[in-house]
Amino acid sequence: MAEGCPAGWPMCRPSRPAYPHRMTNGLDPARPAGRTWRDRAVDAVLFCAAVFLGMVVLGVVKEQGDLPGWAAELDPLLGLVACCALWWRRGFPLAVALIGLPAVALATSALPAGAVIVTNLALRLRWRQALLMLGAYVVCMVPSGLLLSGAADDLWFDAAFSLAYLLAAFASGNALRSRRLLVERLRVDAERARAEHERRLADARRGERQAIAREMHDVLAHRVSLLSVHAGALAYRTRQAEAGAGPVLSGAEVAESAEVIRGNAHQAVEELQEVLHLLRAEAGGEPVSLLPRIADIDGLVADARATGQPVDFRTELTADAVRELRGQMHRTVYRVAQEGLTNARKHAPGTPVTVRLAGGPGGGLTVEVRNGLPAEVRNGLPAAPRADGAVPGTGAGLTGLAERVRLDGGTLDHTATDGTFTLRARLPWPAR
């Protein structure tokens, strides 16, 4: 593993050299293992530029007559070898550096290709190998300059030029390496942020589905309780009539009860379809409206009265003030009233129920549902079984309602004192 290189990064694996796309796109497993068309284009441009600049440098040196005869004949061949080696610099950076070492040391036409080779050392080799190869280039180029020039007076100039040439190329490779490390780190951070964002979205969807499940319980429990009351009352009166303990139901009464049952069943199916449609809604689409308003409590009370439940509804809220409440608050107030009426119908049928709404901006909002307890409960006896065969509750209604109120910043309490059961929710109502 290279020194100073994060573990697990593609460019830091010593087992095989990394192509540029592996260094900058290592997070994308769909990328091919070989060179891309962009890599090939860059290789072609670098090869052509190295050949052209090498010919220019060689021509200038020949005009000045600074090269010995043997060097002038060998120079083009070594320069061509260095230029051709550039094609394999991505896959075999160390081998290309070893091949280019004598060419750069002895041939002036190999100087442009040598700059690319030294840059590639810093870019693709591990630090120790890169520094060793850089030292080898420094050691080989200074004596070769003296050998080619044959003049001791130019030794310091040749040494300074060789050192600046090599260090500039090596620094360029380090800069490219740092940039690609930064890109890789940013890519990792972006993937991590994307994964975190997807996790938050999944949590939000999970929370929304849980809220919808509670919504289904509240909506359907109310409708099913209405169906249970009507069906149970019809069955009870029919049995009483057959036993001679009560009047015989007329056809109109049976038809009216059946119509009420049918209407509530139809309404329950529509509400269930609305909830299921909301569950199946695609992400990004417009949400289906499943939000009852405080004004809808009138209809809730009317349905309860239609089942024979005496309900007294009182509200101190003004229409203008209610319009300023956020939608979630409307739904919570509605659900508290609905749960109170449902519980009264299940556990204390026939007892008077009072629903009261009070409060205002800056003073909070109170929802209170009161109903009398059955006589046997008031006398300390266990509740008698329902004659109409009503479906028992699941026991989760008040628990879910308390959680809903808590999420809105309010409190829910229920007490049974002096023969009266009171369900009370207190919700915050900010001032205007």
Secondary structure, DSSP 8 states (H G I E B T S, - for coil): --TT--TT-GGG-TTS---HHHHHSTT-TTS-SS--HHHHHHHHHHHHHHHHHHHHHHHHHHHHT-S-HHHHHHHHHHHHHHHHHGGGTTT-HHHHHHHHHHHHHH-GGGHHHHHHHHHHHHHHS-HHHHHHHHHHHHHHHHHHHHHHH--GGGHHHHHHHHHHHHHHHHHHHHHHHHHHHHHHHHHHHHHHHHHHHHHHHHHHHHHHHHHHHHHHHHHHHHHHHHHHHHHHHHHHHHHHHHTTSS----HHHHHHHHHHHHHHHHHHHHHHHHHHHHHH--TTS--------GGGHHHHHHHHHHTT--EEEEE---HHHHHTS-HHHHHHHHHHHHHHHHHHHHHSTTS-EEEEEEEETTTEEEEEEEEE--HHHHTT------TT------S-HHHHHHHHHHHTT-EEEEEEETTEEEEEEEE-----
